[in-house]
Amino acid sequence: MTSREECERAMEVAERVARDAGALVLEGWRGGATVSHKGRFDLLTEYDLRSEELVRDELTRAFPKHRIVGEENAETGEGDLVWYVDPIDGTTNFVHGHPFFCVSIALYDGAQGLAGVVHAPALDTTWKAAKHAGAFRNGERCEVSARASLEEALCATGFPYDRWTNPDNNREELSLFLQRVRGIRRCGSAAIDLCMVADGTYDIYWEQGLNAWDMCAGALMVLEAGGQLSTYEGRTVDPRSGKLIASNGLLHDAAVRTIREARHKVEHRKP
């Protein structure tokens, strides 16, 4: 699947599926969903499981030859094309009644994004993108911001689940950015954070300790909206790697320098 038309079809199917899953998830929001723990702070609800089951079933019917990699269940299918599915990105928010959660679905060929949808039902907002076709928020084309001064930047980030025990926990990066930018937001959904770089709300986003299903759809949005992605070192990034910087492009070098400076402190603090 390399043509623009095929990528756009995949995007439209993914949007329909994400909206179906979002409607299901919204039924449980602020409704006392059953909650269990995958880790000390990593929560799981019945709606994570039901949403992923719905997404898998619908994608399998539409694309029986594609693989599916989801957060809650084992990989299924065969072939080079892979769907990365987060049935609820921002489960902690969902459990606490916070509206920043979403269904995130992306189709990739290796490290190349082909189509992606992020649907945030409580925000009534849907972002979607297809390779070479642009990115859209509720049907309006997305463009990254034009801010070129770090002190005018609004940034977003997040923190790993092992932040209590791992010294590489984003504390130094956060501290340094706080000294240099207009503001930082931590809303608890990597997929939404990346989409908000794509639509010009945020200028920079960085995070580590993520999974492919957290990042793949939003990463494609950033690229299709004219933004830039990289590793913390400024190199080409595979969005499945679990760590990246996303920006409007104009501030990318400054973001990389700030991350590099902060991580120098982290390395010197390690035993």
Secondary structure, 3 states (H helix, E strand, C coil): CCCHHHHHHHHHHHHHHHHHHHHHHHHHCCCCCCEEECCCCCEEEHHHHHHHHHHHHHHHHHCCCCEEEECCCCCECCCCEEEEEEEEECHHHHHHCCCCCEEEEEEEECCEEEEEEEEEHHHCEEEEEECCCEEEECCEECCCCCCCCHHHCEEEECCCCCCCCCCCCCHHHHHHHHHHCCEEECCCCHHHHHHHHHCCCCCEEEEECCCHHHHHHHHHHHHHCCCEEECCCCCCCCCCCCEEEEECCCCHHHHHHHHHHHHHHHHHHCC
